[in-house]
Amino acid sequence: MYDSYMIMRAFGKFAVVFILFILGLFLFGVMCSGKTCGNAIFSVLSEVTDNNEANIQINEPAKNDTVQSPFVVRGNARVFDGTVSYELKDALGNLLSSGNIKTQWSNTKEFLPFTGSISFIGPGAPAGKLTLFDVSPKDGSKLDIITIQLALIYNP
């Protein structure tokens, strides 16, 4: 089946790769004396995390809150023209309400607070979702979509 030559040859390839790997780790450790490499890696990772921050943040209502018509939506947004768009749908997908909420100013570089009131007609299901988004000025597509689940109560 296997002769000793084949086994030694396979083991030799593995040993060479393993030794090169250990040597590379050693050289990396010597070249990165102190904490300089760790700081550089952490710096790059933290910048990537910061750039992925959501442009729309919902402060109220919280996920899985129970709301009744009308309810208040509060948050912060960094959106085009200071306009946060919304859609409220029940669990069956029926559109209960849609519209826009304006931020306090129109500045797309800073987070600006927004507050709005959303009224809705009787839901077909007691659960639903609120979706906030920015509308692209280029093609009208939805950007920065954020959705939270809500329990819906309708009192006519």
N, C-alpha and C positions, 0 to 999 in steps of 0.2 A: 504494500500500500504506500506508505510514506517511508522514504529512506532518510537517513540522518542528514544527508546533504540538503534535502529540500527543507527540512525543519530548521536547520541552522541558517539557511538562506532567508527564510521567512522571518525568523527571529532577528536576524541581522538587520533587515530593513526596518522592523519595528524599533529595534534598539537605536538605530541611527536617528530616526525621527524623534524618538523620545529624548535622546541626548541633545539634539538641536533645540528642542522645545525648552528643556531645562536651561541650556546655555542662553537662549533668548530671554527667558525670565530673569536670569542672573544679570545679563547686560542691561536690561531695562531697569532693574533695581539699582545698579551702579550709576547709570546715566540720570536717574531720577532721584538723586540724593535729596533727602529731606522730604518735604511735602509738595514740591513744585509740580510734579506730574499729577498727583491727586487733585491739587487745586485747579489745575488746568482742565482736567476732565470734569470736575464738579462745575466749574464755571460754564463750560459748554453745555452741559446737561441742564443747568438752571436757566440758561437763556432759551433753550428749546422749550422748556416748560412754560416760561413766561410768555412766549410768542403764541402758545396755544390757548391762551386765556379766552373764555367766551366773551363775545361782544355784547351779549344781553344776559343780564342776571335778574332773576326774580326773587324778591324778598318776601312778597306776600301776594297770594296765598302760598303756603308751603305744600310740598308734595303730599297727596292724599288728604288734604283738608276738605271739610264739608263746606260748601258754599251755597248760598241761595241768591236769587236774582233780586236786586243788583248786588254785585260784590266788587270790592276794590282790588286793583292790581297795582303793586308798587315794585320798583326795582331801579336798576341803573343800566344804561345802554350807551354804546358807542356806535351809532348808526348813521347812515346817510340822511341828511336833511332833518335829523332829529325826530324821525318818525319810526315808531315801533308798531308793526302790524300784528294783529292777533286773529285767531280762529278758535272758537269753542265748539267742540263736537261731543255728542254723547257717544256711549260705547258702541252704538249701532252705526256710527259714522254720519249721523244726521248733523248738519251744520245748524247750530243754535244761535250763534252770533259771530260777527266778524267786524273788523274796523281797524282804526288806528289810534294810537296814543302818542302824544307829542312829549318829547323831553323838554326840560325847562329852557334849553337853548339849542342852537344847531351847531354843534362842533363834533366832527367825527373822530377827533384825536383824543378826546377825554371822555371818561364815563360821566354821564349826566343823569340826574334822577328823573324818573317819570312816575306819574300817578294817574290812574284812569279808573273809570267805573264801567263795568260790563254788565249789561242786562241780557237776559235770555228768556226764550219762550220755553214751555214745558218740554223736558227731555223725554225721549222715547225709552231711555234707560237711566237708572239712578247713578251711573258712573259716567265719566267722560274725561276729556283731556283738553287742556288749554295749551295752545301752541303760539309762541311769540316768535317773530322773525323780522328780518330786514328785507326790503324789496330791492333787488339790484336795479340801479338806474340804467344799466346797459341793456338788459334783456327782460327785466321783470321777474326773474326767477327768485325763489326764496333763499335767503342767506342767513347764516347764524341762527338756525332753527333750534329752539329750546322748547321742550314739551314737558308738562307735569300732569299727573293723573289727579283727578278731583272727584269727590262725591257731590252729586248735584241734587239740590232740593228746589222745587218750584212751588211757590205759593201764589196762586192767581189772585 
